[in-house]
């Protein structure tokens, strides 16, 4: 079996994090790449989901999350916040307070 070299370019942080995790798994980064490549060939697909939610899915998730938050607030007897109060909280979070 002839061996070939594969070269990929990634930023240093990603490479270092990947190598560290591979080490924790007891693998070299080369072994991890080979495992990934074999899974792609064997399964004839990328072995994990790569997708973007549709606008409708995003909207539905947002509406459901909002309804859940309102239900949680009602269970805790929390009053509704005004727009000014909401903006104040948002600005505090942005400012790191």
C-alpha positions as CSV (number, residue, x, y, z in Angstrom):
1,X,0.0,0.0,0.0
2,X,1.5,3.3,-1.1
3,X,1.2,6.2,1.4
4,X,0.5,9.8,0.5
5,X,0.9,13.0,2.4
6,X,-2.1,15.3,2.9
7,X,-1.4,18.9,3.9
8,X,-4.1,21.1,5.4
9,X,-3.9,24.7,6.6
10,X,-5.6,25.7,9.9
11,X,-5.1,28.4,12.4
12,X,-2.7,27.6,15.3
13,X,-5.4,27.7,18.0
14,X,-7.6,25.1,16.2
15,X,-4.5,22.9,15.5
16,X,-3.3,23.1,19.1
17,X,-6.8,22.4,20.6
18,X,-7.3,19.5,18.1
19,X,-3.9,18.0,18.9
20,X,-4.6,18.3,22.7
21,X,-8.0,16.6,22.4
22,X,-6.6,13.8,20.2
23,X,-3.9,13.2,22.8
24,X,-6.6,12.9,25.5
25,X,-8.3,10.3,23.3
26,X,-5.0,8.5,23.0
27,X,-4.7,9.3,19.3
28,X,-2.3,11.3,17.2
29,X,-3.8,13.9,15.0
30,X,-2.8,11.8,12.0
31,X,-4.8,8.8,13.4
32,X,-7.8,11.1,13.9
33,X,-7.6,12.3,10.3
34,X,-7.4,8.8,9.0
35,X,-10.4,7.7,11.2
36,X,-12.4,10.6,9.8
37,X,-11.4,9.8,6.2
38,X,-12.2,6.1,6.6
39,X,-15.6,7.0,8.1
40,X,-16.4,9.3,5.1
41,X,-15.4,6.6,2.6
42,X,-17.2,3.8,4.4
43,X,-20.4,5.7,5.0
44,X,-20.2,7.8,1.8
45,X,-21.1,10.9,3.9
46,X,-19.7,13.3,6.4
47,X,-20.2,11.4,9.6
48,X,-21.9,14.3,11.4
49,X,-24.7,16.8,10.6
50,X,-23.7,19.9,8.8
51,X,-26.8,22.0,8.5
52,X,-28.3,25.4,8.9
53,X,-31.8,25.8,10.3
54,X,-34.3,27.3,7.9
55,X,-35.8,30.7,8.7
56,X,-39.0,29.0,9.7
57,X,-37.2,26.7,12.0
58,X,-35.3,29.6,13.6
59,X,-38.6,31.5,14.0
60,X,-40.3,28.5,15.5
61,X,-37.5,27.9,18.0
62,X,-37.5,31.6,19.0
63,X,-41.3,31.6,19.5
64,X,-41.1,28.4,21.6
65,X,-38.2,29.8,23.7
66,X,-40.1,33.0,24.3
67,X,-43.3,31.1,25.3
68,X,-41.2,28.9,27.6
69,X,-39.6,32.0,29.3
70,X,-43.1,33.6,29.7
71,X,-44.4,30.3,31.3
72,X,-41.4,30.2,33.6
73,X,-41.8,33.8,34.6
74,X,-45.6,33.2,35.3
75,X,-44.8,30.2,37.5
76,X,-42.4,32.4,39.5
77,X,-44.9,35.2,39.7
78,X,-42.5,37.5,37.9
79,X,-43.9,40.6,36.3
80,X,-43.3,41.6,32.7
81,X,-40.4,43.9,32.0
82,X,-40.7,47.2,30.2
83,X,-38.8,47.8,27.0
84,X,-36.6,50.2,28.9
85,X,-35.9,47.5,31.6
86,X,-35.0,45.0,28.9
87,X,-32.7,47.4,27.1
88,X,-31.0,48.2,30.5
89,X,-30.3,44.5,31.1
90,X,-29.0,44.0,27.6
91,X,-26.7,47.0,27.9
92,X,-25.4,45.7,31.3
93,X,-24.6,42.3,29.8
94,X,-22.8,44.0,26.9
95,X,-20.8,46.1,29.3
96,X,-19.9,43.1,31.3
97,X,-21.7,44.1,34.5
